[in-house]
Amino acid sequence: MEAKKYRALVVRETEDKKFTSAIEELSTESLPEGDVLVRVLYSSLNYKDMLSASGNRGVTKKYPHTPGIDAAGIVEKSSSADFMPGEEVIVTSYDLGMNTSGGLGQYIQVPASWIVKKPANLALRESMIFGTAGLTAALSILKLTDHGLREGAEILVTGGSGGVGSSAVSILSHAGYRVTAVNGIFDESSFIKSMGADEVIDIPDPAESAGKPLLKERWDAAVDTLGGNLLTFALRSVKSNGAVTCCGNAASADLSLTVYPFILRGITLYGIDSQNCPMQTRARAWEMLAGKWKYPWLESISTEVKLQNVIPEIEKIKAGKHKGRIIVDMQD
Ligand SMILES: NC(=O)c1ccc[n+]([C@@H]2O[C@H](COP(=O)([O-])OP(=O)(O)OC[C@H]3O[C@@H](n4cnc5c(N)ncnc54)[C@H](OP(=O)(O)O)[C@@H]3O)[C@@H](O)[C@H]2O)c1
């Protein structure tokens, strides 16, 4: 197939070790080797994309680079028997947008093993409103339902205004759970309530519970997206034999804790890694997002931008000034 020109966000490192971003024209010849060439129609923005676009070496080692851990589009060329040209597909995480040219380019080329066939009841655009954030929320909730959590149970969600948090609040409230969400640094309580949270609480003051290995039992389970004090608060407040999922460190990577939640309350702590989660679990989560967990206000938690306007949106994530999900229309 003839090489094609396309547009992409390109992050470059300057001589004085700063990072600049611009929309540039590239050729598909510059893409990495891969089984499947996908024309990207939609992408989305996640916390990790901001890190990649800011020169965070823990996410992206080499620049110039095109970030974008999420992509949804149409197979253009395939050497894999599993995917045919014209098929609609979703690619999230693995190495996409980290050290492999990502979804903020109009083309990606990836191994077939990274690709999910788009479920029938989900449009490509909708799949990017969920994106990695929605997938991570779904993987967290799958852990809790597999743990035995049933409709009507009371769940705590931290980072309720963020991408993962707002997705978790929406899925859980739509699926019939009672949700208490922790507000962000900025007051987003009306936004969080509009997604179905029954209650929004302020970020707990760590001084109030300092030295207490356990707190009053309040929730059946918790979805934590922040780490640090919020995760220890959740582990100390969940009822006996409950479960807590941990996926993020937006507040802190530290975890200051005693063993008491585990040995006196039988609490289970589940780690969530959407990047390397097995394809079978990934496909199961996408089926749930396309079915029972597809909440009717999906559109209202998202803001859509065109590729050429993506740079200020990434700056907003850096400044903590965004809410909900930002999807990127990659079409000219
Ligand atoms: N393990 C995985 O597979 C996986 C997948 C996706 C994301 N993640 C991680 O999950 C975390 C959340 O991701 P996201 O995309 O939802 O990020 P996001 O959209 O930036 O949301 C972050 C949320 O955290 C709140 N927040 C930030 N710092 C806080 C602090 N110090 N105390 C209390 N609240 C704070 C923000 O509120 P304000 O806006 O008011 O500050 C916002 O509600 C990140 O650490 C990300 O890397 C992990």
The ligand as an SDF file (V2000), in Angstrom:
LIG
                    3D

 48 52  0  0  0  0  0  0  0  0999 V2000
   -3.9680    1.5670   36.6550 N   0  0  0  0  0  0  0  0  0  0  0  0
   -4.5070    1.8880   35.4970 C   0  0  0  0  0  0  0  0  0  0  0  0
   -4.7040    1.0570   34.6320 O   0  0  0  0  0  0  0  0  0  0  0  0
   -4.9050    3.3180   35.2530 C   0  0  0  0  0  0  0  0  0  0  0  0
   -5.6670    3.6600   34.1290 C   0  0  0  0  0  0  0  0  0  0  0  0
   -6.1000    5.0050   33.9910 C   0  0  0  0  0  0  0  0  0  0  0  0
   -5.7060    5.9460   34.9330 C   0  0  0  0  0  0  0  0  0  0  0  0
   -4.9130    5.5540   35.9820 N   0  0  0  0  0  0  0  0  0  0  0  0
   -4.5080    6.5120   37.0120 C   0  0  0  0  0  0  0  0  0  0  0  0
   -5.6700    6.8780   37.7340 O   0  0  0  0  0  0  0  0  0  0  0  0
   -5.5220    8.2040   38.2250 C   0  0  0  0  0  0  0  0  0  0  0  0
   -6.7150    9.0340   37.7710 C   0  0  0  0  0  0  0  0  0  0  0  0
   -6.6960    9.1310   36.3580 O   0  0  0  0  0  0  0  0  0  0  0  0
   -7.7270   10.0710   35.6160 P   0  0  0  0  0  0  0  0  0  0  0  0
   -7.4870    9.8950   34.1490 O   0  0  0  0  0  0  0  0  0  0  0  0
   -9.0760    9.8790   36.1800 O   0  0  0  0  0  0  0  0  0  0  0  0
   -7.1600   11.5010   36.0760 O   0  0  0  0  0  0  0  0  0  0  0  0
   -7.8900   12.8970   36.0770 P   0  0  0  0  0  0  0  0  0  0  0  0
   -8.9660   12.9210   35.0570 O   0  0  0  0  0  0  0  0  0  0  0  0
   -6.8060   13.9040   36.0380 O   0  0  0  0  0  0  0  0  0  0  0  0
   -8.6310   12.9510   37.4990 O   0  0  0  0  0  0  0  0  0  0  0  0
   -7.9370   13.0770   38.6910 C   0  0  0  0  0  0  0  0  0  0  0  0
   -8.9310   13.3000   39.8150 C   0  0  0  0  0  0  0  0  0  0  0  0
   -8.2090   13.3500   41.0310 O   0  0  0  0  0  0  0  0  0  0  0  0
   -8.4990   14.5410   41.7390 C   0  0  0  0  0  0  0  0  0  0  0  0
   -7.2780   14.9150   42.4560 N   0  0  0  0  0  0  0  0  0  0  0  0
   -6.0670   15.1640   41.9250 C   0  0  0  0  0  0  0  0  0  0  0  0
   -5.1720   15.3810   42.9050 N   0  0  0  0  0  0  0  0  0  0  0  0
   -5.8470   15.2460   44.0670 C   0  0  0  0  0  0  0  0  0  0  0  0
   -5.4770   15.3480   45.4270 C   0  0  0  0  0  0  0  0  0  0  0  0
   -4.2410   15.6540   45.8060 N   0  0  0  0  0  0  0  0  0  0  0  0
   -6.4150   15.1030   46.3630 N   0  0  0  0  0  0  0  0  0  0  0  0
   -7.6870   14.8040   46.0010 C   0  0  0  0  0  0  0  0  0  0  0  0
   -8.1120   14.7180   44.7260 N   0  0  0  0  0  0  0  0  0  0  0  0
   -7.1930   14.9340   43.7770 C   0  0  0  0  0  0  0  0  0  0  0  0
   -8.8930   15.5190   40.6690 C   0  0  0  0  0  0  0  0  0  0  0  0
   -9.6870   16.5300   41.2130 O   0  0  0  0  0  0  0  0  0  0  0  0
   -9.3830   18.0680   40.8270 P   0  0  0  0  0  0  0  0  0  0  0  0
   -9.5550   18.1640   39.3560 O   0  0  0  0  0  0  0  0  0  0  0  0
  -10.3720   18.8540   41.5910 O   0  0  0  0  0  0  0  0  0  0  0  0
   -7.9680   18.3000   41.2320 O   0  0  0  0  0  0  0  0  0  0  0  0
   -9.6830   14.6150   39.7350 C   0  0  0  0  0  0  0  0  0  0  0  0
  -10.9730   14.3820   40.2540 O   0  0  0  0  0  0  0  0  0  0  0  0
   -4.1770    8.7070   37.6820 C   0  0  0  0  0  0  0  0  0  0  0  0
   -3.2000    8.5120   38.6870 O   0  0  0  0  0  0  0  0  0  0  0  0
   -3.9140    7.7980   36.5100 C   0  0  0  0  0  0  0  0  0  0  0  0
   -2.5420    7.6650   36.2200 O   0  0  0  0  0  0  0  0  0  0  0  0
   -4.5200    4.2650   36.1290 C   0  0  0  0  0  0  0  0  0  0  0  0
  1  2  1  0
  2  3  2  0
  2  4  1  0
  4  5  1  0
  4 48  2  0
  5  6  2  0
  6  7  1  0
  7  8  2  0
  8  9  1  0
  8 48  1  0
  9 10  1  0
  9 46  1  0
 10 11  1  0
 11 12  1  0
 11 44  1  0
 12 13  1  0
 13 14  1  0
 14 15  2  0
 14 16  1  0
 14 17  1  0
 17 18  1  0
 18 19  2  0
 18 20  1  0
 18 21  1  0
 21 22  1  0
 22 23  1  0
 23 24  1  0
 23 42  1  0
 24 25  1  0
 25 26  1  0
 25 36  1  0
 26 27  1  0
 26 35  1  0
 27 28  2  0
 28 29  1  0
 29 30  1  0
 29 35  2  0
 30 31  1  0
 30 32  2  0
 32 33  1  0
 33 34  2  0
 34 35  1  0
 36 37  1  0
 36 42  1  0
 37 38  1  0
 38 39  2  0
 38 40  1  0
 38 41  1  0
 42 43  1  0
 44 45  1  0
 44 46  1  0
 46 47  1  0
M  CHG  2   8   1  16  -1
M  END
$$$$
